[in-house]
Amino acid sequence: MTDQQNHPADRPAVSSTVVLVVVGALLLVGLGGAILIHIIRPDASATYTAQALQFLGFMVTVLTIVYGVNKVSAQVGTVQKQTNGTLSKLQEDNQRLHAEKAELLRQLPPKD
């Protein structure tokens, strides 16, 4: 993977604009429905309002989780790009040093 290629984590699946638009649309629909129900059937307005607020809370929770997962994914992608290839180089250096240590141990005189 070269530096010019975009990592999938660099492109979040849900942007903050989409989250705000969806939450705003849900608020408008819920508010419009609450006003309409209050005008048409005032006795059912409490039930509708409670359900609309529950649904809105559920959607806000889901969108917050998705947004948070995208942020974490972006950070993981950044870490993966920053450490690309360094682990294999570290392992090669460790193997070389262990081989060098074994060679030096063979050169030592035996202990009595």
Secondary structure, 3 states (H helix, E strand, C coil): CCCCCCCHHHCCCCCHHHHHHHHHHHHHHHHHHHHHHHHHCHHHHHHHHHHHHHHHHHHHHHHHHHHHHHHHHHHHHHHHHHCCCHHHHHHHHHHHHHHHHHHHHHHCCCCC
